[in-house]
Each structure stands twice: as structure tokens, then as C-alpha cells.
Amino acid sequence: MVMETLQKDTQTLEAWQDCWKMSFNPTKCSIMEISLKNKPPHTDYNFCGQVLHQASSHPYLGIQLDSKLSWNEDVSSTVKKANRTLGFIKRNLWFCPKEVKGNRIYNTGASCPELCILCLGPIKRVKINKLESVQRKAARFCVGNYRRDSSVNASRPWLGLASKYRERNRLTMFYKILNEMVGINREEHIKISSAAGKRRNLCQHVEIPFSRKEVYRNSFFPRTSRAWNGLNNQVVSKSIIEEFKKIF
């Protein structure tokens, strides 16, 4: 049924292009099937007289999605892009003061490679460390300290941790959804726990959505709900979003 629906959608696009005297380039179109199975079902889809190419990964809204949602492709491409940006800054600002280096790195995003979306992101420590490796290089460049026996942990708060930025952005969006500041249905995605209100420290406690698969368990709502429940009552009860952001 799903395959037939997708094939009808491609036929609708063909009818649309004929109606408006336009044409798609099927060689630039591809299809990606997301599945955790070792041998996922394979279906051929025809578009403009050609069979669409089966891709294992594809860029979408600023990230590199793959068929397993493993984030290997996205992390590699993000780190590669951040390293290129950091290399450009090093070549042109090597002799500049620390403040100039830090401001330029912060403005270009080389110190904090983001995934461009809030709903998904790497959860495994190996992938997070790979993203933050660029940040360590940027911190050493800013302070001019490349000694092997020294640590850049004291310099990294000045630039900000990539994982902390992502967590702060997720919690800020969760705050907006909970307080109906964005056009996302709160009742559909967030449920206040039945224990909320019975105890003072659980006034904004939310239910964590049940999940069997690791992919969904680490998606936006289950993952952010766990982080939200870990905040204290004084933080979650902020009525102004600017005051909530100051906590981070």
C-alpha cells in the first residue's frame, strides 16, 4: 500500500510538470529507504520514464540522512566542513589576538558544529567526541597552546561545548512547545505526568514516551523529556523565555 501511494505521488508530479510545461530531471532524483533490517525490502520507483536511483544517504534540511539513521555520514561531513573553516581561519588569523580569533571562530560556527535541526542528533559518545574534536583544535588555536601536557578544558567554556549548545536549544524548543509559543500541538506530543502537582518538585514533570527502538528513544521528544524532568522546579517554572535561557 505504501509503495503504491509513493508511485502515485510520482505520477502526480509528472502530471503537474506536463500541465505547467515544465520538466524534472530524473537523473538528479533518488530514493532512500530507511530500515533497520539487514535485508530491507527493495522497491523500484519509476519517474519520468526512468527508475529512480537507490541512495544509502542523502542531504535533507542541512543534515546527511542515511538509511540506518546512524549519523555516521552526517558527523563525518559536519566535521569535515568545520575543519575546512577552521583551517581557513588559521591561515588568515594566525598572528591576531586571542579575542579576534575567538570572535571569528564563534561567528563562523567552527567551534560548535551543529546538526541544523533539533529533532535528531548523535547520542553515542564516540560521535559526540568526533564533533567536539574540532572544538578542541579551535580552543588550542585561540589560546596558542599546543603543548601535549596541557589541557584545553579551561579554554573550552569560553567557546562553548557543541553538546551543551544542542541540549540548550532542545530544552528551549521544548519550553516553547510546552508554553504554546510555537505552532506545534502540545497535547499531541507532551503529556503532563499524573504525579505533577502532588509534589512541589514535580509541578512540570512530563511523561516520557515509550519507545522500543533506539532511533525513536533518542529522538526529540523522548530524549528532551528525560532532560526536562532532570531540571529543578525553579528552572521549569520560569514564565519568561529570556529568563529560562539565562539558566544555560
N, C-alpha and C positions, 0 to 999 in steps of 0.2 A: 504493500500500500504506500509506504513512504517513497520507495523508488519510483512508483508510477506518478506520485504527486510531483516529485522533483523533475521528472521528464516532462510533465505537463507544463511546469513553470518555464522550462527552456523553450517549449513550443510557443508559449505566450510571449516570450521575449522575441522570438522570430517573427511572430505576427506584428508585434509592436514596431520592429525595425522596418518591416515592409510597409506599414501604414504611414510611417513618418519619413520614408525614403532615406533611411539610414542603414548602416551595416555594422555588425560586430566583427571583431577579428577572433575567430575561434582558436587560433594558434596562441593567443595571449590569455586564453581562459583555461582553467584547470579545476579539478575537483579533488577534495581531500576527505577521506572517510575517517572519522575519529572512532577508534575502538581499542579496547584493552586486550582483545583476544589475540592469540598467537597467529591465527589464520582468520582474519576478519573477512566477512563476505565481500565479494568484489562484484560491482555492477558497472556496466558501460553506459554512459550517457551520451546521446547524440545531440549536437548543437551546430546548426548551420551546415549540415551535411558532413560533419566530422565528429569522430569520437573524442571526447574530452580527455586530456592528459590526466593521469592519476598522480598526484603530488603527495609526498610524505610530509612536507612542511610548506607553509605559505604565510606571507606577511598579512596582518589584519589589524587595522587600527593602531599601528605603531609597534606591534609585537610580532614575533615569529612563532606562529602556532605550528605544532607538529601533530601527527596522527595519534600519538600516545599521551599528549599533554604532559610531557616530561620536562619541558623548559630547557632542554639541552641546547637546542638551536637558538632560542631567544637569548639565553645567558651568554652564549658564545658571540653572537652578533652584537649584543649590547656592550660586552667587554671590549670587543674589537673596535667599535665606534668610539668608546670612551678613551681607549689607548691612543687612537689616532688624534683625538682632540687634545689629550694631554701632551703628546709629542709635539704638536704644533705650538702649544703654549711654551713648552720648554725651549724650543728653538728660538722663539722670539722674545721671551721674557726672562732669560736665564740670569741676567745681571740686575733685574729690577728688585725693589724692596719686597719684603715678605707680604706686606699689606696689599700691594699691587698684584702679586701672584695669587694671593688668596681670593681677592675680589674677582679676578678674571676667571679663575677655576670655578668659583661658585656660580658666576653668571652663565658660564657655558655648560654647566652641569657635569663636568668631567669628574668632580669629586663625589657626585651622588648619581650614578647611573640608574635611571628609573625605568620601569616597565610600561609606563604611559597609561596604564589602566589600574583601577583599584580592585576589580573583582577577582583577579587572578594574580599569582606570583609564586616564586620558588619558596619552598618551605624547608628543604634539606640544607643542612649546614654547609655541605660541600659547595652547592651552587651559590649560597649567600656569601661564603668566603671568596669565591671567584669574583663576584661582583665587587666586593669591598677591597679586593687586592688593588684595584685601580685607585681607590681612595687612599690606601696606604702609600702608594707611589706619589700621589699628589701631595700628601702631608709631608713626606720627606723632601719633596722639591720645594715646598713653601718655606720650610724651616732650614733648608740647606744642610740637613743631617743625614748622611748616608752610612754612618758607622754601623757595623754589624752587631756591636754590643749595646746599641741604644734602641729604645722603643719609641714608636710614634704614637702610642696610646694617648700621651699627654697633648699631642697636637691634633688628633682626630676630632675631639669635640669642637674645636674651632671650625672645622669644615663640616661636621655633621655626618652621622652614620647613615648609609643608604637604607639599612633595615629600619632604623628609627624613623626616617622620613616616611617610608611606606606605611609603617604602623600608625604614625600620626595622621596621615592622610586617610587611612581606612577608618580610624576612630572618628575623625571629623565628619566624614561622609555618613557614618552610622549615626552620629549625633543629629545631623541634618534630617536623615530619614525618620528617626525616632520623634523628632520635634516638628515633622511635616514642613520642612523648609525647602524640599525639592519635590519634583513631580514623580515620586515613587510611592506606591501604595504601602503604607506602613503595616496595615492589618494583614496584608498578604504575605509579608516576609518576616515581620518581627512580632513576637508574642511575649507579653509581659508574663513572667513566671507567677504561678499561683502563690508562691512564698513571698512575693513582693508585697510590701505594706504590712506584713505581720511582724517583721523585724526592721529596725531602723537602718541597718546597713544593707538592706535588700530592696530599697524603695524603687530602684530602676533595674532590678535583676531580670534578665530576659532568658527565655528558653533557648537552648542550643538545638538546632535542627538535627534530627537523626540522619546518619549517613553510613552506608556500608562501604562505599568506595573512597579511597584516599583522595581522589581528584576532587570529589564534592566536599569531603570533610575539610579540605584546605582551601575551598573557595571563599568568596567574600563573607557571606552571612554566617556560616558555621564558624569560620576562623575568627571573624571580628566579634561575634557574640561571646566567644570564650575570653577574648581580650577585654571586652566591655565589662564582663562580670568580674574581672580582676581589678577594676578601678574602684576606688573608695567612693563613698556616698557624696562627699564634698565636691568631687570632680564631676560626676554624672548629673548632679542636681543644678549645675550652672545654667542660668536662664539666658545668658548672652553668649553667643558662639565665640566672640573675641576673648572672653574670659576663659572659655573652655580650651582654646588654642594656647593660651599662655601657660597652661599646665605642662605642655610639652616643650 
